[in-house]
Amino acid sequence: MKPTLSLPRPSTARLPKPPQEPEVLGQEITLPSSRLLQGRKSIQIEHNGALYQLRATKFGKLILTK
């Protein structure tokens, strides 16, 4: 009797979704806010040497302050 080769079974676990690519419309790029915030309630954005804070409110609005 020949020995049989036992291969591991493919995982049934789902792989995480790849990051969303920005949607390009002409010269503009659309990014989902979830990609910017990555689960946080706020982030800091540096623009032209100044810091801005982008915050998500509990009502789903975005606020950008300097």
C-alpha positions as a Python dict, from the first residue, in 0.01 Angstrom:
ca = {
    (1, 'M'): (0, 0, 0),
    (2, 'K'): (137, 344, -96),
    (3, 'P'): (158, 609, 175),
    (4, 'T'): (-82, 897, 118),
    (5, 'L'): (11, 1259, 146),
    (6, 'S'): (-212, 1450, 384),
    (7, 'L'): (-255, 1817, 294),
    (8, 'P'): (-406, 2070, 532),
    (9, 'R'): (-762, 2167, 452),
    (10, 'P'): (-822, 2522, 334),
    (11, 'S'): (-932, 2751, 613),
    (12, 'T'): (-1300, 2828, 628),
    (13, 'A'): (-1230, 3153, 811),
    (14, 'R'): (-1301, 3459, 602),
    (15, 'L'): (-1010, 3678, 510),
    (16, 'P'): (-1038, 4045, 603),
    (17, 'K'): (-1154, 4271, 324),
    (18, 'P'): (-873, 4460, 154),
    (19, 'P'): (-864, 4833, 229),
    (20, 'Q'): (-1096, 5033, 10),
    (21, 'E'): (-924, 5211, -273),
    (22, 'P'): (-1013, 5577, -314),
    (23, 'E'): (-1273, 5644, -582),
    (24, 'V'): (-1123, 5877, -839),
    (25, 'L'): (-1360, 6123, -1005),
    (26, 'G'): (-1168, 6348, -1241),
    (27, 'Q'): (-904, 6516, -1026),
    (28, 'E'): (-1094, 6456, -699),
    (29, 'I'): (-1054, 6153, -474),
    (30, 'T'): (-1335, 6032, -249),
    (31, 'L'): (-1233, 5860, 75),
    (32, 'P'): (-1478, 5709, 322),
    (33, 'S'): (-1457, 5881, 662),
    (34, 'S'): (-1404, 5538, 821),
    (35, 'R'): (-1074, 5512, 634),
    (36, 'L'): (-959, 5844, 777),
    (37, 'L'): (-1082, 5787, 1133),
    (38, 'Q'): (-1003, 5411, 1151),
    (39, 'G'): (-1234, 5356, 1447),
    (40, 'R'): (-1131, 5670, 1634),
    (41, 'K'): (-1361, 5959, 1721),
    (42, 'S'): (-1108, 6221, 1610),
    (43, 'I'): (-781, 6263, 1421),
    (44, 'Q'): (-537, 6547, 1367),
    (45, 'I'): (-458, 6665, 1015),
    (46, 'E'): (-156, 6876, 935),
    (47, 'H'): (-213, 7123, 653),
    (48, 'N'): (31, 7398, 550),
    (49, 'G'): (205, 7382, 887),
    (50, 'A'): (-118, 7412, 1091),
    (51, 'L'): (-292, 7135, 1286),
    (52, 'Y'): (-661, 7070, 1240),
    (53, 'Q'): (-884, 6827, 1428),
    (54, 'L'): (-1144, 6620, 1244),
    (55, 'R'): (-1410, 6488, 1484),
    (56, 'A'): (-1711, 6263, 1435),
    (57, 'T'): (-2012, 6355, 1647),
    (58, 'K'): (-2248, 6108, 1808),
    (59, 'F'): (-2504, 6216, 1547),
    (60, 'G'): (-2279, 6112, 1258),
    (61, 'K'): (-2164, 6460, 1155),
    (62, 'L'): (-1803, 6563, 1093),
    (63, 'I'): (-1650, 6877, 1244),
    (64, 'L'): (-1316, 7021, 1129),
    (65, 'T'): (-1157, 7275, 1364),
    (66, 'K'): (-822, 7453, 1368),
}
